[in-house]
Amino acid sequence: MRILFLARRYPPCVGGIETCCYQLYTRLSPRVSMRLVALRRQSLLHLAWFLPWCLWVSFWALALRRVDTVYFSDGVVSALAPVLRPFSRARFVVTVYGLELTYRNAVARWLMRRGAHTCDRVAVISQHTRNLALQAGVPAAKLALIYVGVEPLMLAEERCQELRERFAQEHGVQLGRERLLLNYGRLVPRKGMAAFLEKGLPLLEPDLKLLIGGRGPELERLRQVRQAQGLEERVLILGPLADETVAMLRQSADLFLMPNVPTPGDVEGFGMTHLESMYAGLPVVAFAVDALVESARCGGYLIPAGQYQAFADQIHAYYALSAEQQQAKAEEARAYVRAEYSWEQTARQYLDLFTGRS
C-alpha cells in the first residue's frame, strides 16, 4: 500500500487539523509506504504555491502509478481531486471538518464540495459534520464517521508545580488557590469569547478569574473588550503559550469554558481544546452549538446557546458542589474522553479507509 498524504496544515503550525495530520502520519507511516507533502506555514497566502505543487506531485505519482491512495487531509486540498481523477483510478480519500461545506465564498465552497464528491471515501469528524455532508449532496455510502483522537501532553506533578510557581511569579495568579476558569484555542469569532466578556463574565461572582490563551484574529478585540468592560483584574489574556504551560493550566484550572456562538459560514466541526482539558480531568461548560452537542455530551455541562445567565448559574452550581462531587465530575470527564477518543483507534480506522477494507 502506497499512500500520498497531502496536508495543507501541519506542525509547527498549531490547530486541530495540524494535530490530526501529525498524529495520522506519525502513527501510519511505520505501517505503510507514505509520502507526506505538507505546508508548514500559517498564512493562507502560501496556498498560491502549495496547491500547484500538490497538483504537480500528485499528477506524476498517479501517472507513473507510484501511488495506490491519495489522502486529501481537508476539503481545501480535495479541490484538486476532480483535476486528478481523469489520470488515475487510484483511491481518493478526504477528511471533511465542516467549514469546507459551509464556506461563505460560493466559488470556494463549490470547489470543496466538488472535491468531496469526487473522492471514493469521505471521513467526517462528527455526526454534525456528517449531516452537513449529506446536506451538501455527498452520498451516505461514501461517508465514514471517524472521531479524532485526543491524547494531550500530561505533566508529572513535580513539573506541574514548578510551572505553577513560575506562572504565579510572571502573572500574579495563584493556581490551586484562586478560583480559575480557562479558555484556550484559536481565537476566532465563533468561539464567542468577546461576547462572553460582555454578557457572561459580569454575571459571575467577582472573585472568579478567567484565563484566555491562544492566537487568532480576535486577540486584539478581546483586549479592547476587556479594557472597555473594566475587566483587567478578572481576565488575563495570555496569547500563544508553550505546550507545557497549556498542559499545566489544564491540570490546574477549575473549569474549561466554550461559550461558542452560532456563526454563519464558520461551524465548530468537533472541537479539540475542551476534550484535551477533559482528558486531564477538567470539566467543560459549553453552549450547545454545532458539534459541541456531540463532543461535550459527557463530562461537562451543555447550556442552550446564548443563555448567558444559565451559563453563569452552571458555573456557580459547580463551585457549590462538594470536593468529592467535583472530583467525581473530573473522573467522569477523564474516563469519557479516554474511552471514546483514542488515536490508535482513529489511525486503524483511517488505515482501513486507505486500504479499502471499509
N, C-alpha and C positions, 0 to 999 in steps of 0.2 A: 504494500500500500504506500503510494507516494502522494503526499498532500502539499499543496501550495497554500500557504497561510498568509492572507493579505490583511494587514492590520493598520488602519489609519490612525489609531490611538493606542499608544504603547508607552510604558515607562522609558525615561524618567518622568514623563507627564503623569499627573495624578488624576484618578477618577475611577468610577465603577467599571467602565468599558476597558480602561487600561489594565485594571486588576484582573478582569476576566480573561483578556487576551494573554496576559503574562502567565496566569495560572494554567490555562489550557496548553499553551506552548511548552511550558516547563514540564508539565506532567505527561504530555503525549509525545514529545519529541524523542524520549528514550525508547518508545514502543514502536513507532513507525517512522518512516523516512519523511521528514517535514522540512520544507524550506520556508523561512519566515521573511516576508517583505514588510517592514514596519516603518511607520512615520513616528519619529521620536521628538517631534516639535509640537508646541502647544498651539501656535497661531494657525487659523484656518487658511491663511494665505498660502501655506505650504502645499495645500491640495492642488494648486495650479501646476506643480511639477510632479507631485507624488502620484496622482491618479494616472497621468500619462505613463509614468514609469511602471506602475502596476499593470497597465494595459500592455505595455511592451513586453514585460517579463512573462505575463500570462500567455500572451499570444504565442511566443516562441516555445514556452513549455508545453502548450497544448499542441501546437503544430508539429513538434518533434516527438510527441507522445511520451513526454517525460513526467507526466503527472496523471494521477487517477482521479483526484478530487481537488477542486478549488474551493477553499473556505473564505468567504467574504465575511469579515468579522463584524460588520454592521451594514445597515441599509445604504449608507453613503457609498461604500466601496462596491456594493452589489449593483449599483447603477451601471457598472461595466459588464455585467453578465449578459445582457442582450447583444452587446457588440461581440462578445467572445463566443457565444453559443454556436454560431454557424461554423466555427472552425473545429469543433470537437463535441463528442458525446460524453466527455468526462462528467463526473458527478459534481454538481454545483450545490453548495450548502451555504446558507446565510443565517446569521443571528439578527433578529429584529428586536429592538429595545423599546419601541413605541413611538418615539418622536419622529422617526422616519415616515410613519404613516399619517402623521397629523401636522407635518411641517407647514408653516404659513405660506412659504413661496410655492405657488401652484406648480411651476415647472420642476423645481427640485423634488417636490412631493410626488409628481408623476414619474420622474426618473427612478426614484427609490422604490415606488410601488411596482413599477415595471420590472425592476431588478429582482424583487422578491418573487414575482410571478414566474420569472424565467428559471429560478433555481429549482432543483429537484426536491429539496427539503428546506424548510424554514423553521429554525429553532426560535421559540418565543420564551421570554424570561418570566412571564406571569400569565395568569388567566386573563387579566386585564389586557395585556398585550395581545393575547390570542384573540380576544373579542375585537380588538382594533384591526387585526389582520383579516379576520373574517369579514368585517365591515368594508375593508379595502378590496375584497373580492378574492383573496388568496384562498384556494380550495382547502377545506378542512383536512383532506388526506395528506397534504404537504406539511402540515403543521406538527411540531413536536414541542411539547412543553418541557423545558429543562430549566430548573432553578439554578441560579448562580450559587457557587459555594461561598461560605463565609467562615474564614479561619484567620482572624486578625492577629497581630502581634500581641502577645501577653508577656508581662514583665514579672520577674520574681519580686517578692515583697520588699526585699532589701533594696533593689534597684528602684522600685516604685517610690519608696520612702525618700531615697536620695533625690529623685526628681521632684517630689512634692516640696522638699525643703528648698531646692533651687528655685522652683516656681514661686514659692512664698516670698523669697528674697527679691525676685525680679518684679513681681506683680502685687505683692501685699495681700495675697489671698491665701487663707489657711485651709488647705484641702484636708478634709476629715474633721474639721472643727466648725466650719461655716456651712450653711445650707446652700448648696450649689446646684444649678441647672446647667446642662450642657447642650450646645448645638455645634456640630462640626460637619463640614462638607463643602460642596461647590455652592458659592453664594450667588444664586440666581433668583429672579422674581418668584418662581413657582414654590420656592422653599418657604416663602411667607414670613421671613424674619423681620423685615421692615414693618409690615402690618402688625406683627406681634408686639414689637416695641411700642407701637402707637396704641393698640387696642387691648393687648393681653397683659403685658407686664404691669401697667398701672393697677390692675385688679389683684395683683399678688401682694402678699404680706411684705412689708418694706425691708425685712432682713434677708429676703431671698435674692441671691445674686445669679446672674446669667453670664456664662462664658460662651463666646461665639468665636469659632476658629474656622479657617479655610480661606480660599481665594475665589474671586469671581467678580462680575460686573456690579454686584450690589454692595461691595465692600465700602465704597465711599458713601453711598446713600445711607448705609447703616450708621456710619459715623455721624452723618448730618442729622439723622433722626434722633440718635442718642443725645446729641447736643440740644436739639430743639425741644426734646421732651425732658431735659434736665436729668438724664439717667446716668451721668458719668460715674456715680458712686455705686450703681447697681449693675451696670453692664460693662463687661470687659471684652473688647473686640481685639482678638489676638492676631488675626491674619493667618498666613500659612505657618504650619508648625512641623517640627520634626516628628518622625514616626513614633519615636519613644515618648515624646511629650503627649501625643494624641492617645497612645496606649495608657499612659499614666492617668490622663483625665478620664478616660473610660472606666478605669478601675478605682476612681476616687470620687466622682460626682455622685449625685443622688438620683437624678432623672435625666433622660435624654428627651429633648423636645423636637417634634416635627410638625410645626404649625403650617403645613402646606396650604396653598390656596389654588383653586382651580384656575388654570391658565390656558386659554385657547392657543393651540399650536405648540404647547410645551407640556407634555404629560410626564408624570412620575411613573416610569415603566416598571419599577420594582422598589428601588431604594436599598442602599447598602449600608450607609453610616449607622442607621438605627439598629440594623441587625448585628453589625460589628459590636455595637455597645451592648446589646442584649447578650451576645456571646460572652461578654465579660461580666454579665450579671447586672447590667444597668437597665432597668425597665424604661419603656418609652411611653410618652404621652403624645398622641398624634391625631391630627384631623383625618377623618375618614375620606381621603381624597385619592383618586386614581388607584394604583396598585397597593397603596398603603393599607387598604381594606384587607388585602390578602396577606401581605408580608408581616403586618403587625397584628395579626389575628390572635396571637397568644403572647403572653409575657409582657403585656403592656395594657394601655387603655386607649380605645378609639373614641373620638369625640366627633359629633356631627360637624361638618365643615362650617367654619365661620362663627361658631358659637363660643366666643372667647370667654364668656362668664363660666360656661360649663367646663372649658379647658382649665381655667384658673381654679375652679372648685375641685376638679380632679387632682390637681397638684396639691392643694391643701389637704384633700382627703388622704392622699398617700402619706403626707407627713404626719397625719393624725393616727396612722397605723402604729402598732407596737413594733419594737425592734424585731421580734420573731416574725410578725406578719410581713414586714418589709423584706426580711431575709427569705421568706418563702416565695415572695414575688420575684426576687432576684434569681432564685433557683429555678423558678418556672421559666423565666426568660432564657436563662443559660441552657436549660435542658431542651427547650423548644428549638433554638437555633442549631444546637449541636446535633440534634436528631434529624432535622429537616434539610440542612444545607451543608453538605459535605462536598469539598472539592474533588475528592476521589470519585464519588458517585457521579458528579457532574462530568468529569473527564471521561468516565466509562460511557456515559450516555452520548457524549459527542463522538467518541470513537465509533460507536455503533452507527451514528448518522454518517460519518465519513466513509465507513466501510460498506454501508448499505445493509447492515444487519437490522436496521429499524427505519 
